[in-house]
């Protein structure tokens, strides 16, 4: 049996199936990127809920795997060379898993790098901007008279949606007919932006028809729906 006991994170989240990939996460836009890809790939994995309500992300055990105290993180018992691999940062995990399974990342060098640039587009633009606007809109901005901080993120979020709208003209997915980790990186953030943060009206989301179409196709996938709810939140 695979022994993961040398990894302190398994002291807080014991592995019931140590032969499976261990996922430490929460159903947030960044977290579900990885659970969706794992569902798409059909890789056996064991999800562990990292609760922000109890500050699990700051526990010594979690920090031993990710010193940046962010979800998601993984522990793959069968990493490169057959040795366990601990990994954090959602973008890095997407690339690792896609390469490990040989799916959702083109093998042609030019198309591979083109796909990766869109993953970086999400990490450097869509995620930070949508997250900031969502925060100001839903949680912290309504009581401030000065709307310039919020409006800055409104303008940038509209611009980013415009980039996606143009990219999707005549394409089913970011890379055309091929569904890739670029889609798995981007669409959870767009979904959260309009459903959880309820910021669609702020940016005129109804005007972005191609974006709406691709988001609907993404959410229609059974694998996506399973990934959106993994790890399962506790029933309260």
QUIZIVEN-V408682 format. One record per residue. N is the residue number from 1. RES is the residue in one small letter. D_LAST is the distance of its C-alpha to the last C-alpha in Angstrom with 1 decimal. Layout:
n: (N/N)
res: (RES/RES)
d_last: (D_LAST/D_LAST)
This chain:
n: (1/2/3/4/5/6/7/8/9/10/11/12/13/14/15/16/17/18/19/20/21/22/23/24/25/26/27/28/29/30/31/32/33/34/35/36/37/38/39/40/41/42/43/44/45/46/47/48/49/50/51/52/53/54/55/56/57/58/59/60/61/62/63/64/65/66/67/68/69/70/71/72/73/74/75/76/77/78/79/80/81/82/83/84/85/86/87/88/89/90/91/92/93/94/95/96/97/98/99/100/101/102/103/104/105/106/107/108/109/110/111/112/113/114/115/116/117/118/119/120/121/122/123/124/125/126/127/128/129/130/131/132/133/134/135/136/137/138/139/140/141/142/143/144/145/146/147/148/149/150/151/152/153/154/155/156/157/158/159/160/161/162/163/164/165/166/167/168/169/170/171/172/173/174/175/176/177/178/179/180/181/182/183/184/185/186/187/188/189/190/191/192/193/194/195/196/197/198/199/200/201/202/203/204/205/206/207/208/209/210/211/212/213/214/215/216/217/218/219/220/221/222/223/224/225/226/227/228/229/230/231/232/233/234/235/236)
res: (x/x/x/x/x/x/x/x/x/x/x/x/x/x/x/x/x/x/x/x/x/x/x/x/x/x/x/x/x/x/x/x/x/x/x/x/x/x/x/x/x/x/x/x/x/x/x/x/x/x/x/x/x/x/x/x/x/x/x/x/x/x/x/x/x/x/x/x/x/x/x/x/x/x/x/x/x/x/x/x/x/x/x/x/x/x/x/x/x/x/x/x/x/x/x/x/x/x/x/x/x/x/x/x/x/x/x/x/x/x/x/x/x/x/x/x/x/x/x/x/x/x/x/x/x/x/x/x/x/x/x/x/x/x/x/x/x/x/x/x/x/x/x/x/x/x/x/x/x/x/x/x/x/x/x/x/x/x/x/x/x/x/x/x/x/x/x/x/x/x/x/x/x/x/x/x/x/x/x/x/x/x/x/x/x/x/x/x/x/x/x/x/x/x/x/x/x/x/x/x/x/x/x/x/x/x/x/x/x/x/x/x/x/x/x/x/x/x/x/x/x/x/x/x/x/x/x/x/x/x/x/x/x/x/x/x)
d_last: (35.1/34.0/33.6/31.2/31.3/33.4/30.5/28.6/25.4/25.2/25.1/21.5/20.5/22.8/24.2/23.9/26.2/28.4/30.8/28.2/27.6/24.7/22.4/20.6/18.6/15.8/15.8/18.1/21.5/23.2/20.8/20.9/24.7/24.9/22.4/24.2/27.5/26.6/25.6/28.8/30.9/29.4/29.4/27.5/24.9/22.0/19.1/17.4/14.5/15.9/13.3/14.9/12.6/14.3/17.5/17.9/20.5/22.7/22.8/26.2/25.2/23.9/26.9/29.2/28.4/28.0/29.7/28.7/25.0/23.8/21.9/22.8/25.0/26.4/28.4/30.7/32.5/35.2/36.2/39.7/42.4/39.9/38.5/34.8/33.9/31.2/30.7/28.8/29.1/27.8/31.2/32.9/30.5/31.1/34.8/34.7/32.7/34.9/38.0/36.9/36.4/39.2/37.2/36.0/38.5/42.1/44.7/47.5/47.8/48.1/45.1/43.1/43.7/43.2/39.7/39.0/40.2/37.5/34.8/36.2/36.3/32.5/32.1/34.6/34.2/31.5/28.6/29.8/31.0/28.2/25.7/27.9/28.4/24.7/24.1/27.0/26.2/22.5/22.0/25.3/28.3/28.4/29.7/32.5/35.8/37.1/35.6/37.7/34.9/32.6/35.7/36.8/33.6/34.0/37.5/36.7/33.7/36.0/38.7/36.4/35.4/39.1/39.8/37.3/38.8/42.3/41.4/39.9/43.0/44.4/41.7/38.8/37.0/37.8/40.4/41.7/41.3/39.6/35.8/35.3/33.0/34.0/32.0/29.1/29.3/29.8/27.8/24.2/25.3/27.0/24.0/21.7/24.5/24.7/21.2/18.9/21.6/23.3/26.7/28.7/30.8/31.8/33.5/34.7/32.6/34.2/37.5/36.5/37.1/37.4/34.2/32.3/34.0/33.1/29.5/29.3/31.0/28.7/25.5/27.3/27.5/25.3/25.2/23.9/21.0/20.1/20.6/18.5/15.4/16.5/15.1/11.9/8.9/6.2/3.8/0.0)
